Amino acid sequence: MEQKDKGVDPVTYREEYQEWMRFALQSAGLGTWDMDPINRHVIWDDRCRELYGFPEGNVTSFDNVMTYIHPEDKVLVENAVARALSDEQGGRYDMEFRTIGAADHKLRWLRCIGQAYFNEKGVAYRFAGTAQDITKQRKSRERQAMLFSLVESSSDCMAASDMDGGLFYMNASGRRLLGIPLDMDISQLEEKELYSTENHQSFGNEVLPGLKAGKKWTGTIYLKHYLTKETIPFHADYTAIRDPRNNSIIGHGASLRDLRPELEAKKEQQKLLALLENSRDFVSLSDENGQVSYVNAAGLKLVGLDSLQEAKIHNSSYLMPEEQERLKNEVNVQLFSRGQWSGEILYRHFKTGEIIPVQATTMLVYDPMTGASQGRASIARDLREEKALRQQMIDNEQELERLVELRTDELKKANIDLNIVNQNLEQFAYVASHDLQEPLRKINMFSALLQDKYANELNETGVRNLGIIRNAATRMTTLIQDLLAFSRVSRQDHLFEKVDLRQILEQVVTDVDVTVQQKGARIEYDGLCPVKAIPLHMTQLFQNLVSNALKFSKVDEPPVITVNSRMMEPQEVAAHPQLQNGTRYCEIKVKDNGIGFDPTYARKIFVIFQRLHGRGEYEGSGIGLALCQKIVIAHHGIIYAESAEKEGATFTVILPAYT
């Protein structure tokens, strides 16, 4: 009898399929939902309802579902649903968002995947899909992102490679340190390309075997810059990378810290230590409790210690006994309240007990990275020499005051004597102007009378002797008048006024007109600057200078006298110590083409009664240039002469200008 295959019962198959689907969804932790886009109703299973935190009910409204979407994600979800229902993306919907449980208020991350179905008019009539709780996965991804961000933001080089040395990751800091372009595919590099041949062999022999055995390695390695090939020292921490599925070793990772700043800092520390060791001041370091750990060589010598080991005692031991209370109540109080104390304090010499006054500064020292206190540092300068010098200065000041007082008394006596001399000079001037000149006038008068009336009765010798008497009397009169003029010149600043030197010179030229005509002389002068002076004295000054130039002219050459002036620059004034800086000065030059003089006599010619020629050669009393110098000095100026024999002379007069 033939038996026919009855086939699969559709009802039984559908029930078994649905049961299988429910089992698969439940195993995957998925919930299902089905939305009516037109009526905006949502039908969901128990799992989906639980994911939204609803306590009961398998039917709800879409608006009610949206109420429990996290506020920051609500707009994103609404837009994603709208795009799916508008058939922009074929009705596909895939979204991750947060919900806040309606009853339990628990925050969950969900991933909803769905599909919209459209009728022939393109209107969505069904929107269904699944929901899955991805809170753990999301947190895991967030932690991974945080770790990745931490690695990427690290200032150290972070890198990883497989067991064959093929690089598959390096953070941005590492790329910058090693000169690897940020846009370069790091997998194109092999680890050995960053080592020199020697260093890579050392890595393969000393480090890699331990990593393959699952051990860590810490030490110093040397890599080379990808572009410049510079060798860079790194402190390295290597660790094996294991497969989380079977714990097998699949590669190794490294954290590399650039040692160049640290090595440079050590060099600077060595320089600082050398500076401290070579300092002439006392330098010490101690902990917060005052226990000394370091004293430099100068400090050991200052307090009489032979070694650093001897110096490792409490800092209070360095002070004189009478300073102990001050250390406690003043130094330490200010140190811990303000961070620093400065002042004068007394140290002691450990061997001799000598008191050593010092200017000391003590400060708290902090770690620049952590801000933690590292103790205190003290710097002290020996004040013994300074105090001895200060005492010497006080003694010198006292001695100076005594000498000044003594000198003041002497000056008072000298002033009294000077007043007496001045009085005597006044008496001399009176005698010279009256008593001495009167006999001379009589001698001149009666000599002239004898010469006029009795010349015929006198023999040749008598006439010659009478002429000698008259000449001597005339010279004596001239000498007395010149002495009077010289003695009357003094500093009378209250009589100073603006003086036009051109007018003065015009008057002088008029006075010597006879001599000018006799010698055929020529006197030239330009616009002279005004000076602050006494007019009468300026007339005497130029009268003597012009007369002197006419007197000492060459026999075979007419005299040419030029007078010019100019305002001096400040730097020119500063070149003359006798002049006052900040005052404007006028420089006047009187130049002639006369017989000149030997430069060695440039100063001697201004001395009273000094003559470079005999009285028989040139007339005069020898007072003229001395009078010029006295007038210039009385006007706060200077005068000097420059000459050479037979090449003329130039007299330079510098006087304060009228401003």
Salt bridges, closest charged atoms under 4 A:
GLU19 OE1 - ARG22 NH2 2.58
ASP34 OD2 - ARG126 NH2 2.85
ASP46 OD1 - ARG49 NH2 3.38
GLU50 OE1 - ARG47 NH1 3.74
ASP63 OD1 - ARG40 NH2 3.68
GLU72 OE1 - ARG98 NH2 3.05
ASP73 OD2 - ARG98 NE 2.91
ASP94 OD2 - ARG111 NH2 2.75
GLU96 OE1 - ARG138 NH1 2.66
GLU96 OE1 - ARG141 NH2 2.84
ASP104 OD2 - ARG108 NH2 2.60
GLU190 OE1 - LYS192 NZ 3.80
GLU191 OE2 - HIS252 NE2 3.03
GLU230 OE2 - ARG260 NH1 3.13
ASP237 OD2 - HIS235 NE2 3.78
ASP243 OD2 - ARG245 NH2 2.80
ASP258 OD2 - ARG260 NH2 2.79
GLU262 OE1 - ARG257 NH2 3.06
GLU268 OE2 - LYS271 NZ 3.46
ASP306 OD1 - LYS351 NZ 2.92
GLU323 OE1 - ARG326 NH1 3.50
GLU330 OE1 - ARG326 NE 3.10
GLU344 OE2 - LYS387 NZ 2.95
GLU354 OE2 - ARG384 NH1 2.87
ASP382 OD2 - ARG384 NH2 2.73
GLU386 OE1 - ARG381 NH2 3.13
GLU386 OE2 - ARG390 NH2 2.83
GLU399 OE2 - ARG402 NH2 2.55
GLU410 OE1 - ARG407 NH1 3.00
GLU438 OE1 - ARG441 NH2 2.50
ASP493 OD2 - HIS636 NE2 3.18
GLU506 OE2 - ARG502 NE 3.50
GLU524 OE2 - ARG522 NE 2.70
GLU557 OE1 - LYS554 NZ 3.79
GLU572 OE2 - ARG566 NH2 2.82
GLU587 OE1 - ARG566 NE 3.04
